[in-house]
Amino acid sequence: MITFEKVTEETLYIAEEIMNSNKEFNKLETGRETRTREEIKKELMAVETDTYFIKLDDTYIGIIDYLKNNPKDGFPWLGLFMIHSDYQGYGFGSQAYLLFEELLKEKKVLSLRLGVLKQNDKGKRFWKNLGFQFYEEKPYKQNIVECMQKDLM
């Protein structure tokens, strides 16, 4: 069964393991295969987002970072959605996202946005298969992201 658990400073080492298992993604985003604990802390412990582990029974298999209201556009955003490399390809990411989407619907969230690195073809396919649609490109750090949106209600 998939559940969500809040990421804390005490559990950041687990997030570090999950994030650094995705060397290809890290290379796309930062130019390096791994991230430091400080980089991860800065990204995941931001006050404005809620960050959760995705758990399969008692095993930590992923991370989801959620911004309830982006002040730039007034929409909720997924900032990060990542499955540990050992657990990719089994449908756990789709299951986790759909469960998270149901929780958002219960809270009457009307739509959700996210950005996918332009060169991340695997990520773009994943989100398109879940019903997200491209609406524009934007610069992000040293990259370009394709912004996508899905209406939930």
C-alpha positions in Angstrom: 0.0 0.0 0.0 1.3 3.5 -0.9 1.3 6.2 1.8 2.9 9.6 2.3 5.1 10.7 5.2 6.4 14.2 5.8 10.1 14.7 5.2 11.9 16.1 8.2 15.5 17.2 8.9 16.0 13.9 10.7 14.9 12.0 7.6 16.8 14.0 5.0 19.4 11.3 4.7 16.7 9.1 3.1 15.8 11.9 0.7 19.5 12.1 -0.2 19.6 8.4 -1.1 16.4 8.7 -3.2 17.6 11.8 -5.1 21.1 10.6 -5.6 19.8 7.3 -7.0 18.6 9.3 -10.0 22.0 10.2 -11.5 20.6 10.8 -15.0 18.0 13.3 -13.7 20.6 15.1 -11.5 22.9 15.4 -14.5 20.1 17.0 -16.6 19.2 19.4 -13.9 22.5 20.3 -12.3 25.2 19.0 -14.6 26.3 16.6 -11.8 25.3 13.1 -11.0 24.8 13.7 -7.2 23.6 16.4 -4.9 25.0 17.4 -1.5 22.9 17.1 1.7 22.9 21.0 1.9 21.5 21.3 -1.7 18.8 18.7 -0.8 18.0 20.5 2.5 17.6 23.8 0.7 15.3 22.3 -1.9 13.2 20.1 0.2 13.0 22.0 3.5 11.6 25.2 1.9 8.9 26.8 4.1 6.5 27.4 1.3 6.3 23.7 0.1 5.1 20.5 1.7 7.5 17.6 1.1 6.5 14.0 1.5 8.1 10.6 1.2 6.3 8.1 -1.0 6.2 4.9 0.9 5.4 1.4 -0.3 4.4 -0.4 2.9 7.4 0.4 5.1 9.9 1.2 2.3 10.7 4.7 1.2 10.5 4.7 -2.6 10.1 8.4 -3.6 9.6 12.0 -2.8 6.9 14.5 -3.7 7.2 18.2 -3.2 4.0 20.3 -3.3 3.4 24.0 -3.4 -0.2 24.8 -2.5 -0.2 28.2 -4.2 2.5 29.5 -6.4 2.4 33.3 -5.9 3.6 33.8 -9.5 0.4 32.4 -11.0 -2.0 31.4 -8.2 -1.9 27.7 -9.1 -0.7 24.7 -7.0 2.5 23.1 -8.3 4.4 19.8 -8.0 8.0 21.0 -7.5 9.5 17.5 -7.4 8.2 14.0 -8.0 10.9 11.4 -7.9 10.9 7.6 -7.5 14.1 5.9 -6.3 15.8 4.3 -9.4 15.5 0.8 -7.9 11.7 1.1 -7.9 11.1 2.7 -11.3 9.3 0.8 -14.1 6.9 -1.0 -11.8 4.0 1.4 -11.8 4.6 2.8 -8.3 5.1 6.4 -9.6 1.7 6.3 -11.4 0.0 4.8 -8.4 1.6 7.3 -6.0 0.6 10.3 -8.2 -3.0 9.1 -8.7 -3.3 8.6 -4.9 -1.9 12.1 -4.3 -4.3 13.5 -7.0 -7.3 11.9 -5.1 -6.1 13.7 -1.9 -6.0 17.0 -3.9 -9.5 16.4 -5.3 -10.8 15.8 -1.7 -9.4 19.3 -0.9 -11.2 20.7 -3.9 -8.0 21.6 -5.8 -9.2 22.4 -9.3 -5.9 22.0 -11.3 -2.3 21.2 -10.8 0.8 22.4 -12.6 4.4 21.2 -12.9 7.5 21.7 -14.9 9.5 19.1 -16.7 13.1 19.7 -18.0 12.8 20.1 -21.7 15.4 17.4 -22.3 13.7 14.9 -19.9 11.7 12.8 -22.5 11.0 10.1 -20.0 9.5 12.6 -17.5 7.4 14.3 -20.3 6.0 10.9 -21.4 5.2 10.0 -17.7 3.2 13.2 -17.1 1.4 13.1 -20.5 0.3 9.6 -19.8 -1.3 10.9 -16.5 -3.2 13.5 -18.4 -1.0 16.6 -18.1 -0.9 18.9 -21.1 1.9 21.3 -22.2 1.1 25.0 -22.0 4.4 26.9 -22.2 8.2 26.8 -21.9 10.0 28.8 -19.2 13.6 29.3 -18.1 14.5 27.5 -14.8 17.9 27.9 -13.3 20.3 27.0 -16.2 17.6 25.0 -18.0 14.3 25.3 -19.9 11.2 23.6 -18.5 8.1 22.6 -20.2 5.2 23.7 -18.0 2.3 21.3 -17.9 -1.2 21.4 -16.3 -4.0 19.0 -15.5 -7.5 20.0 -14.6 -8.6 17.8 -11.6 -12.3 18.8 -11.4 
